[in-house]
Amino acid sequence: MDGTDYEEAIDNASDILLEAMLGDIDALIAEGRGLDLKVKEVVFLLGRQLLVKLFEVARAMLVEEAKRTGKTVERTSEVTFKTLLGPVEVASPYMYDRDAGQGERPMREHFGIVGGRYSDGAERAMADFGSESSFRDAADRFEEHYGWRPGETTVRKRTEACAEAAEAYLERRHQNARDILGKPPREQGKTADEMLVQADGSHIRCGAWMTAAEARQQAEDPEELERLEDYEDDESVRLVEWKEVRTGLVRRPEQVEATYVCRRDDWAQIAWRLLGAACEHGMCFETQAIAIGDGAFGLKEGLQEHFPHLQFILDWYHLKHHLYETGERLLDEDRLIGDLDGWVEGHLDTIYEGEAGAVIGELESLLQSLDPPPDAEGAEDTESAYGRLQRLINYLTRFYDCLDYEAYEDQDWPIGSGEVESAHKTVPQGRLKIPGATWAEENVSPMCALRVIQANDWWDDFWADEQERRQAA
């Protein structure tokens, strides 16, 4: 149902409003470029009055329907219900069947009307704004669009409640998508030959309130520990820590828009959700998955656990960064023969051509020429040339089967993970990393879920599902 269903009534109403507003044509002309804002104000007033009258008619019909089933009106409360068009006063009767011992509030059950509560439309708008900007700015934007201002705390609470629902919605949606893997091929629909997968991590500022003594016990960052020394043991402080949030995306190679996942979780759980997202794009057991990522521990293994046919590709630019870091350390200790750029580019060319083993062998020979650390722990010291070189050898060895870049590009596979690195800025960081934002850790994944739903263009689907669940509750 849309506006075209009421075209004649809208036409008649606009004529009536036109005649009324033309009574003060000089004032309307004086509005100048702001005339549309004046019309918006009038339309909102009209909409609020219309909504009140619709509630009155619906209440009368629901009361009569309940009376036919043996119920009577026990009492009626006048409640303030906060809608998208503004707060309205609504009569909410309580109906009771004495014989059956059953009661109902028809206005609550059909329209969600409870005193002091918000309509789904108002909550949706608050969550929409609250998922994009600070809660104070979201309240301001709400007022600018709808002519009345909810409190900043209200916007925060409604957005956080919506975020929890969004997280549950994503879990159901991913599970439903994964279920298709167990169906016969004829029921799976169009399947994908290849699927691109990328994943990466970034950090979000989190905080929790506790005593200074507790904070000093838990703090790991030296700067944070130094800050906490200024407080007495029993003083209440907020311990600030940076927590990792992991973002992933999937798409077919020919697609432009990707589908995202994002939450604070381990790599195996991120991969499990990426599998659900991939199934929405035709993932099946035979699909070749091409995953590009950095050397984060557990990333490659988590993807391999859930994607049946996976080729992991080590991000080319992270590899280059590792080579430069090692070369610079060797240069600092006069262990690098030749110029740094030539050393790095030479190794990159060899690796690109599928000869990573030759590079590993050369680096191992170089390692033997360095003075080993005096103890076993020193081998892990990346401040020394020996430790940094050992780390690079381990890195290349670990990803030995992920370095055949020339072969990958021959198949038109990407070798860089820049797409998911850009996704960090638009999905989690676009809201969770705005200036001054500090999050309770338990709110991070739900807020990421809201951001994912918007980035995936699932906002309407989510709210249709949410309204259906609320109506059934």
N, C-alpha and C positions, 0 to 999 in steps of 0.2 A: 504494500500500500504506500503510495507516494502522493505528492501534491496534486498530480493530474487527476486523482480520483475526486478532488474537491474543486476542480477548476471553476465551475460556475459559482460556487459559494465564495471562493476567494475573489472572484471578479466582482461579485456584489458587495462584499465586505470592503474591498479597496475603493469602490465608488463612494460608499458611505464615509469612509475615513477621509477620502479626498475632499468631499464636500465640507466635512467638519474642519479640516486643516486649512482650507481656503478661506475660512472665516477670518484668518489673520495672515493674509498673504504677504503683508509687509514684513512680518516677523520671519516668515519662511524665506523670503528673498534675502533677508539680512543674514540668514544662516550661510549663504554663499556655498563654499566648497564643503561645508559641514552638513549639508542638507541630508545626505544619506545617514549620518549619525543620528539626526533628529528622527528620521523615519525608523531607524533601528530601535530607538527608545520607545516610540509609539507601538511598534510591532511587538516588542517584548512585553509591554503593558497589556496589549491585546492577548498575547499568548498566555500570560499568567491568568487573566480573567477567564479565558477559554478553558484552561486546565482546571480551575476551580469549579466551573460549571459542569465539566465532564465528570469530575469526581462526584459531584452532587447527584447527577443523573445515574452514574454507575452504582453509587451507594444505594439509591432508592430501588434500583433493579435487583441488586444483590440481596437487599433486605426482604423484598417480596419473594424472591426465589427461596430464601432460607425459611420464610414463614410457611411456605407450601410443604416444607419437609418437617414441620412441627416445631420449629424454633421460634422463640420470641425475643424481642429486644430487652435485654436486662438493664443495660445502661449504654450511654453514648458519651464518648470523650471528644473534646475538641483538641486536636493535636496540631502542632506546627511541623509540617513536613517540608524538607528543604529540597527543592527541585532545581533543575537546570535553569529554569526561568525565575527562580527566586523562592523564598520561603512562602508557603501558603497554609492557610488554616483549613483543616479537613475534619469533618465529623466522622468518627470511627466507632460504629456500634459494636457491642458485644452481644452475640446471639447465643441462646441456650435452649437445648431440648431437655426438659425436666424428666420426661419418661426414659429417654435413652442415656441421660447423664452426659450429654456431649455439648460442647460449646465451640464457637468459632468467632473469629474477627475477620469478616469477609474483606474489608479494605486492606488489612495486613496481608492476608493470604493471596489476594489477587494483584495488589499493587505495591506490596512491601511497605505500606504506610505505617510507620511507628513514630511517635513523638520524638523530635530531636534527631531523627535519622535523615539520611540523604537518599535521593532517588538513584537508580542505576546510572541515569544520564549524568547526574552531577558527579557521582563517584568516578565515572569513566573520564570525564573532563579533568577532574583533579589529578587522577593518576596519569593521564596523558601529559599534562603540564609538569607534574611532579617527577616524571621519569626523564624529563629533558632539562630541567633547570632547578635551582635551589628551591626549597619549599616556600620561602618567602617570595621569591620571584614568581613561583607557580601560583600563589594566591593573588598576586598582582595581575598576572596574565588572565586568570579566571575572571577577576573583576572587570578587566578591560573588555573581555569577550561577552560576558553574561550580565554585567550590570550590578552585581552584588559580590561581596568579598567573604569567602570562608576564612577562618583563622588559619594561621601558618601551621599550628599544631594539628588542626583538623586535616589539612592537606597532607601532612606527613603521615598521620595515622591511616588515612584512606589509601594513600599511595602504597604504604607498606603492606596493608591488608591485601590490596590488589596484587602486589608483587608476590605474596605467598600463593595466591590463587594462580598467578601466572606460572610459577614454578611447578605447581601440581599439574597444570594444563600441559606444559611441555613434557612432563614425564609420561602422561597418558598418550600424548600425540606420538612421541618417539616409540613407545611400546607398541602402539597400534601399527605404526609403520614397520617396525621390526617383525611383527607377526607375519608379514607377507613372505618372509624368507622360508617359512615352513609350509607354504602352500604349493600345490602343483604348478609347474611352469605356465600352464594355460590360464591360471587365475592370477598370475603376477602382473599381467599387462605388459606394456612396453618396457623392456629391460635395457640397461646401459652396458655398452662394451667396456667403457673406461669411466673412471670416476676420479676426479682430482680432490685431494684431501690436504689441508694444511692446518697446523696447530702451533701455538706459541703461547708464552706466558708474559704477563706484565704485573706490576704491583700497584696495590690500592692502599691508601692510608686508612688504617683502622685504629680504633681506640676503645678502651674499656676503663670504667671508673673503679678505683680500689684505693686502699690506703697506700701511702708512700712506701711503707715497709714492704708490703706485698709487691708493689710495682718494682722496687729495687731487686727483689728476688727473681722476678720474671723477665726483666728487661735484658735484652741481648745487645742492643745498639749502644756503643760507648758514649755517643753524644746524648742519648736519652738517659743513660745512667748518670752522666754529669749533671743534667738538668734536674733529676730527681733528688740530688744531694741537697738542694736548697729547701727541701720540705721536711717538716717533722714527721716522725714515723706514723702518727695517727691522722695526719692530714689526708683529706680526700684529693686524689689526683687522677688524671686520665693517662694511662699508659698508652703511648702511641707506638704502633708497629706497622710495618709495611708487609702486607699479606699478598701472596701471589694469586692472581686470577688467570685462568687459562681459557683462551679463545680458540675456536676451531671453525673451519668452514668446509663445505663440500659443494661441488658442482660438476656437471658434465663438462668435458672440454669445450664443447660448442656453446655453452651457456655463458651469458654475461653476468647475471646476478647469482650470487652464491647464497646458500642457506647456512646460518651461523648457529653455533652453540657457544655458551660462555658461562662459567661458574667457578667457584672455588672448590676444586676437587682434584683427585689424583688423575694421572694420565689415562689409566685404564677406564675410569668412569667417563672422562671426556671422550675417549674413543668409542665407548658404548653408546653415547648419545650422538656422536658423529655418524655411527652406523645407522641409527634411526633416521637422522636427517638424510643420509645417502639413500635409504630405502624409499624415501619420498620422490627421489629422482630416478628410480629404476634399478637400484642396487640389487644384485642377486649373487648367488654363490659363484657364478662364473665371471663376474665383473672384475676386470683388472683395476685395482686401486693404485693410484700414484700419489704417494704422500711426500710432501716436502717440509722439512723442519730442521731446527738446529740440533745441537748435541745435548739437549736437556735429558737428564737421566730419567728413564722410564717412558719417554715419549715414543720412541721407535717401538719399544717392547709392548706398550699399551695398544698401539695401532695394530701391530702384528697379532695380538691376542684376539681381535674382533673382526678384522678384515681378512677374508679367506685368501685372496690373491693380492698381496701387497708388495709393491716395490717402493722402499723408502729411499729418498734422495736427500743427502745431506746438503743443506743450503749452501750454495756456492760462495756467498758473501761472508757467511760465518767461517767457512773454511779459510778464505782469504784473510780474514781478521786474525784467525789463529796463527797462520803463517807469519803475518806481520808482527804479532806480539812476540813470537819466538825469535824471529830475526832481530828485532830490536834488543831483546835481552842478550842474544849472542853478540850483537854489535857493541853493547855496553861493556862486555867483558873481553872485547877484542878477539872473539872466536869466529867472527863472520869474515870469510874471504870474499872480496868483491863488494859491489854495492847492494843495498838492501832490496831495492825494487827488482833488480835483476835476479837476486836469489829467490824472491817470492814468485815472480812471474815464471821463472824457469821451472820451479816445482809445480806451479799451477798448470802449466802447459803439459807437463808429463802426466799429471793426474788426469787432466781433461781427456787425454788420449787413451785412458784406460790402463795406465801403468803405475798405479798407486803403490804396488809392491816395490818398484824400483826406488820410489821416493822414501818409503819406509826403510829400505835397506841402506840408503845413503845417510838418512838421519841416524840410524843405529850405529853406523860407522863413526859419524861425528860424535855421538854420545860417548863412545869408547875412548875418544881422544880427550874428553873433558875429565877434570878431577872429580871423582865421585864424592858425595857428601860423607862426613865422618860417621853418620848413623843412618839407619833405615828410614827414620822419619824425615831426614833431609831430602830424600828422593822425591818427596811430595812438595817440597818447598819451591813454589813457582817463582819466587823472587830470585832464585839462582838460575843461571843458564842451564845447568844440568837438569834441575827440576822442571823448568819450563819445556825443555826439549823432550824429556821423558813423557810429559803430559801430552805433547803433540803426537808423539809416536803412539801412545795409548789411544788417542783420539782417532787417528787414521786407521789403526788396527781394528778398533771397535766398529768403525763404519766402512770397512774395507769393501763390502758388497754394495755400497751406496754412493760410489764415486765415479761411475762410468759415464761422465757427463756428455761426452761426444755421442755415445749411443743413445742417451736419453733425448738429446736435442734432435737426433736423426728421426726420432719417433714423435717429435713435436711436443715433448713433455717439458714443462718448466723446470728450471734448476734453482730458482730463487723463491723465497717465501715472503716476498714483499707484500703480497695480497693480504695475508693474515696479519702482518705487522701494521698495515694500514687499518685493518679491521679493529685493532686495539683502540685506535683513536675514535672510531665511530660507534663501536658497540659499548664496551665497558667504560672507557675513559671519558667519552663524551658527556657522561653524567656523574660517574663515581669519582672522577679526578678533577672536578671543577675546583677553582681556588677556594680554600678554606674547608673543603669537605672532609669529614672524618667519620667513618662508618663503624657501627657495631658489627662485629664479624658475622653474626648470624643473619644480618640483613644484606650481606654482599651478594650471595647467590640469588636470592629472590629479586633484588633490583637488577641483577644481570639478566634474569629471565624476562623482566619487562622490556629491557633494552633489546633482547634477542627477538621477542615477538614483534616489536616495531621494525627492527632491521629486516626481518623476514617477511614483512608485510602480512602478518597474521593477526593484526589488531582487531579487525572486524570478526574474524573467526573465533578469536579468544573470547570476545564479549558476547557473541552469540552463544557459545558454549557456557559461559559464566551465567548468563541470564537464564538459560535453560536449567542449569543446576540450582540456581536460587529459586526459580519457580517451583521446582520439584521438592525443595527442602521443606 
